[in-house]
Amino acid sequence: MLGQALLRSPEQVIRRKIDRLMLTVSLKSDDGNLTKAAKINRFGDFFTRDVKVNLGDIRWTSSVFNGRAELRDAFKNTVMRLKFADVQASDITIEVAKNSLSARVQLLVEAAIDIEERPLRWNLQLNYEKTEEGWRIRRVRRESVFRQQI
């Protein structure tokens, strides 16, 4: 298995990390406090210590975060408020720098959460950096937001 990990391209590793992040931020209605605590603990592992996040206007939480600790605290507060969250990523494009030490990812994130009537749809840009800990998100920026019309 270690050999397979060494043979994966940066794009494959980043896609897998995105899949894991989506699983981490999703909640089932029967997730208890232990499951939520485990997700909160794992959440920070996706980001660099000095991550910068700007999600634009969100009515139910802050939208600008500086640093992994601040972001994890915000995630914790959100998770404890939610009963359900189905978060999916699609339309993923990954551009790895020529030196293979950074990458820019653009994706669409769709989230159905219990405190919103309609699913949220966000176009995000993630800047990944290859660190000693592996590929981590250094910056998140929302490109646009719109609500799905049902």
Secondary structure, DSSP 8 states (H G I E B T S, - for coil): -HHHHHHS-HHHHHHHHHHHHHHHH-B-TT--HHHHHHHHHHHGGGEEEEEEEE----TTS--EEESHHHHHHHHHHHHHH-S-EEEEEEEEEEEE-TTSSEEEEEEEEEEEETT-SS-EEEEEEEEEEEETTEEEEEEEEEEEEEE---
